[in-house]
Amino acid sequence: MAVSFITTFCAATLLFLPITVLRVSSSQQVTLGLIALFVALFAITIMLMMKARRAEVFGACAAYAAVLVVFVSGDFAGGG
């Protein structure tokens, strides 16, 4: 029960925290650094919580980074 709660909390945090933080980032360098930071945290979380092989961690991190980059590059508010 506790493991499920911790895993779910980490997954939700790693999905919603970057969205919140990246919305207020000011420059491209800061945004790129934040994406790198969140992808590294994601990789560490996967390695600690799962028994995934290196290739599986790499694939998951690539997908996670792609989602963050699409979020940053997209204009979802419709302004501009």
C-alpha positions in Angstrom: 0.0 0.0 0.0 2.7 2.5 1.0 4.8 1.6 -2.1 1.8 2.3 -4.4 1.2 5.6 -2.7 4.9 6.7 -3.0 5.1 5.6 -6.7 1.8 7.4 -7.6 2.9 10.5 -5.8 6.3 10.5 -7.6 4.7 10.0 -10.9 2.2 12.8 -10.4 4.9 15.1 -9.1 7.1 14.4 -12.1 4.2 15.2 -14.5 2.8 18.3 -12.9 5.8 20.0 -11.3 7.7 20.6 -14.6 4.6 22.0 -16.2 4.2 24.5 -13.4 7.9 25.4 -13.3 8.4 25.6 -17.1 5.4 28.0 -17.5 7.3 30.7 -15.5 10.8 30.2 -16.8 12.2 33.3 -18.4 15.0 32.4 -20.8 15.8 29.6 -23.2 18.9 28.6 -21.2 16.9 28.3 -18.0 14.2 26.3 -19.8 16.8 23.9 -21.2 18.4 23.5 -17.9 15.1 22.8 -16.2 14.2 20.2 -18.8 17.6 18.5 -18.2 17.1 18.6 -14.5 13.6 17.1 -14.6 14.7 14.4 -17.1 17.6 13.5 -14.7 15.2 13.3 -11.8 12.9 11.1 -13.8 15.7 8.8 -14.7 16.8 8.5 -11.1 13.3 7.9 -10.0 12.8 5.1 -12.5 16.1 3.5 -11.6 15.3 3.5 -7.9 11.7 2.4 -8.1 11.9 -0.2 -10.9 14.1 -2.9 -12.0 14.4 -1.5 -15.5 17.2 -2.2 -17.9 19.3 0.7 -19.2 17.6 0.6 -22.6 14.2 0.8 -20.9 15.3 3.8 -18.8 16.7 5.5 -21.8 13.5 5.0 -23.8 11.3 6.3 -21.0 13.5 9.3 -20.5 13.4 10.1 -24.2 9.6 10.0 -24.2 9.5 12.1 -21.1 11.8 14.7 -22.6 9.8 14.8 -25.8 6.6 15.5 -23.8 8.3 18.3 -21.9 9.8 19.8 -25.1 6.4 19.7 -26.9 4.8 21.3 -23.9 7.4 24.2 -23.9 7.3 24.7 -27.6 3.5 24.5 -28.0 1.2 27.5 -27.6 -1.7 25.9 -25.8 -3.2 29.2 -24.6 -3.9 30.3 -28.2 -2.3 33.7 -27.7 0.1 35.2 -30.1 
